[in-house]
Structure formats: C-alpha cells, structure tokens
Amino acid sequence: QSYVVGIVGASGAVGQELVRLMHERNFPLSRLRLFASARSAGKKLTVGDETIEIEEAKPGVFADVDVAFFAAGGSVTRALAENAVAAGCLVIDKSSALRMRDDIPLVVPEINPEKLTGHKGIIANPNCSTAVMLMGLWPLHQLFGVKRIIVSTFQSVSGSGAEAVRELESQVLASVHGDPIKRKVYAPYQIAYNCIPQVDTFGEDGYTGEETKMAQESRKIMGLPDLKVSATCVRVPVVRAHSVSVCAEFERPVDLAQAREAIAAFPGAELVDEPAERKYPTPLDFAEKVKCGVGRLRIDTAMDNALSFWVTGDNLWKGAALNAVQNAELMIERGWLKPKAAN
Ligand code: 2RA
C-alpha cells in the first residue's frame, strides 16, 4: 500500500526535514504534495530525483491526500486542519494549536502508541523540548514511578526557525570581523556567545510558554495529571539539537544500574554514560540522529528517591518531523491507516 502525502509548511525548517525523512526512510508514497503560503507557492524542491512544485495551502487541496503533515504554525493548523479532516485526510500536526485539546491525542510512539487509534482525524505531536526530555524520563518512570521533575533546557536556535540559524552565524562572523552585530530574532539580546533564559513569551505565573508546555504536555503524554514540573528554558548558541538537564524524584527507591539498563533498552534512547572516559551526549553528536542521547545519570543528592541526568536530541527530528513521521509509520505498520484510493 502507498499513500498520497501532503506536507503543509514544506519550505520551513521542520517542513524541509519532513521532506528529507519521507525520502530517506522510504515512506510508502504514491505521491508527495508540498504546500506552503502563497509567497512560496510555485517554488520547486528536489526530493531524491524528483522535482516537486510547492502549491498554495488553501481549503480544497486535500481531496486526494491520505496523510497531511502540518508544520506551518498554529494559525495555519487552525485555518486548514478541519478542512483536511473533512476531506478524509489524517492530519499529523506539529503545531501547538491543538495539543492540549481533550479530543486530540498527543502521541510519542515509544510512549503512548495506543492513543493513535483514538483520533478523530487529527494527531498532535509534542513540543521539541518535551519530546527530547521524555526519551530519558519515560523508561525511568516505568521502573520507579516519577512524581516530580525540575528541569533546565539548553535549546538550539533552529528551534526558532531558519532565520535564527542565520542570525547566530552572522553574529559570530560579525564578532570575528569586528563588524556591528545585528539583532533581530532574539532582539534586544545577542545570541552569539550568550545564553537567553527565555523561550516563548512570559505568562502571569512567570513561566514562559515553552516551560508551561513542558509541564502540560509531559502530563498528558505520560498519563500523569498530577506530575509536578518546574522548567527553566534557555536558548543557547547551538545550531541543532536541544539538551535538557533533569532532576527527577520517584515514588520508589532508585537503582542506578537498573536505570542505565532501562535507558539502554529503550528504543528512543542511546545510553552514553561513561564519565570516567568523559563520554556523555552532546548536541553536535546527536544532531540528525534518530535516538536521543542520555548520560550523566547519577543519584540526585538534593531529593530522596531521585535521579539526575542529561538528555540531548535533535529538535527538528525527534522534537518535530521525525516524531510525526514515526507516528504515521506505526499506524501503517499496525494497519491503522488505509489509503483512500485502493492500490
Ligand atoms: C523552540 N520549542 O525551540 C520551540 C520550537 N518549537 O523554540
């Protein structure tokens, strides 16, 4: 069986990774259609040996599409997702617009794949920092039962889009050459040689949107409505891959050897944890990797029954495009996704 797949937001940072993953993972395509705003429509993208023209994303374009990956932001999802669903198309959405709606499953396939059967046409995907963090936390939760996490993130600029990557690079060059440093995406702050303790806008409680997402989405995905979460999200001058430092308190006594074994056995994680050899995961090592790296595992000294660890993973892959594709792949594997046209 093969599928007509649409990518909405094909010219953006996540859209481009979706196109690449479709090709590299041999997704069973009968046709790939690329959609973007009217501004990008008409541009051509090369996918393998095929050249595909980008079409304008607008109501009515989904008639033959079996699965549409939405990666164009919340406003496009709000404007077009229901139209796609009405055309019988499964929407796999990367935006935050619908994630917390009770009737929409929020799925990480290694954690809650059973939710893929309960959809009403739309499946949401988590925020990048949440997805990466859970690749370390979930296997430990299964062993010891997590009840509280205190986390800090170290988020790469690609999470803010392609313009932010160019901004970091241009600021580094300007600094090296002694030229004036232009600040736009992170204005008034400079991102080169800096850390910015703000990702998204502040809420009334003093937490940013990103920090609130980490709390709410972790609870929904893990099915733990009472999980206590305090997050501090920080933008760092890294191009690709987000990292998270996690202190996690558990219901039951923890055991380091068991924790390491569980991480090593978990399909979403690679254990890189040999402190004596100075081996631990870094963003440069885990950019463009399917698995997230977990290391620095240790008994936490500030809380009882607690572990501290470090996890790093590709924000554009596990944090975005890859998780969405894995959801679709799993549905196909389990026979939960049928093409509209018999083939
Ligand atoms: C970021 N969470 O890294 C965003 C991307 N969705 O800013």
Residues whose N, C-alpha, C, O or C-beta is under 5 A from the ligand:
A	BS01	2RA	C128 Q155 S156 G159 S160 V199
